[in-house]
Amino acid sequence: MEVTTTYRIRPHHGMCLYFFEGKGYSEGFTKHMAEVKEWLLGKNGPASLQLVGATDEICSACPHNKGGSCESAEKVDRYDAGVLKYTGLKAGQEMTFAEFERIVEEKILQPGYGKVICGDCQWRDICHK
């Protein structure tokens, strides 16, 4: 199956997408997050993601995105760095969402590094499934 679309995704959003249950900063953000997950799962045809260290497809609907920059840049940059550190992935890498989810699960969630990476996230209580 040939990939038809590649979505730019911040590394820490791999964890957000893994646990996403329809909650978010606003109704528009939540709707868009659900759409992005569906796209990554192949709803619109084969897709991949590219890890980026800047605002991404998910950020495009976030109320904290001000002109292409995150109001919480220091915090989300730290989350991204943590995901890259524990997974061994690099910004710019491309893969399927299934591959990314597997890596996040095996290298971050199973060993319990999620709390280390993003323990101060306001959505952290969702990530205990």
N, C-alpha and C positions, 0 to 999 in steps of 0.2 A: 504494500500500500504506500503510495507516494504522498509525502506531506504537501499540502496545498497552502497552508498558512502558518506563519511563525509569529507567536505573540511574545512581546517583551514582558518579562515577569521578574520582579525583585526576588532575590533568594528567600527572604523571610516570608514572602507570600506563599511559598510552598507549604509552610506550616499553617498559615491562615486558611488556605484552600483545603488542606487535609481535614481540618476540624470545622469548616464552614457549615453552619446550620441555619442560615437565613437571618442572622443578626448583623447589624452594622451601624455605621455612623449616621446614616440617614436612609430613608426609603429608596432614594435614587441610587445611593452607593450599594445598598444590599441587593437591589435588583440587578445592578451591573455586575456585582461579584458573582451572583448566581449564573448570569449569562456567560461570564468569562470561564467559569468552571465547566459549563456545558460545552463551550467552544473547545476547551482543552481536552475534554472527553470525546470530542469528535462529532458533535451535533451537526456542524456545518461542513463536515468532511475531515480528512486526516489533518492533524495539526501538531505542531511542536511548540516548544517555548525556548526563548533565549534568555539566559540570566543576565540582568542588567543592574547596575549600581546607581540607578536614577529613577525618576518617576516612570511608571510602567502603565500597562493597560488597565490594571485595577485602580491605580492612583488617579486615572483620568476622571473618575466620578467621585473622588473623595473630597469632602468639604475642607480638608486640611491642605489640599493642593492649591497653592496660590501662585498662579502664573507659571506652572511647571516645577515649582519647588515645594517641598513638604515643610509645613510649619514645625514638624517634629523631626527634622532631618537628622539631628545628632542621634536620636534614639533609633530611628529606623535604619540608619547607616550602621549602627552598632549591631542591630538584629541581623542585617544582611551579612556583616563580617563574621558573626558567630555561625550562621548557617554555612557559609563558605568554609570556615575553619574546620568545623566538625564533619562536613561531608567530603572535603577535599576537592570540591568543585571550584570553578573559576568563573568570574564574570565573562560573558561572551559565549560561554558554552551553550550548545543547543542539544535538546533531547525531547523525548515525548513526556507528557505529563505523567504517564504511568511510570516511566523510568525515574523521574524526579521524585514522585511520591514514594517509590520503593526505597530510594536512597535516603530520603528524609526519615522514613520510618525506621530503617535499619541502623542508620548512623547517628540519629538525633533522638528520636522518640523512644525506641526500645532501650537504649542505654540511659535515658533520663536526662539528656542535656537540654531539653526544651526549656526548663525552668532557668537554667544557666543563661541561655540565649535571650529569652524574652520574659523573664519572670516579673518584670514591672509593667507588662502590657495590660491595658485596661480590659482586654478580652480574655485574659489568661484562664479564668474559671471555665471557659468553654472547652479548653484543651485538656480536660481530664476524663477522656472517654476510654 
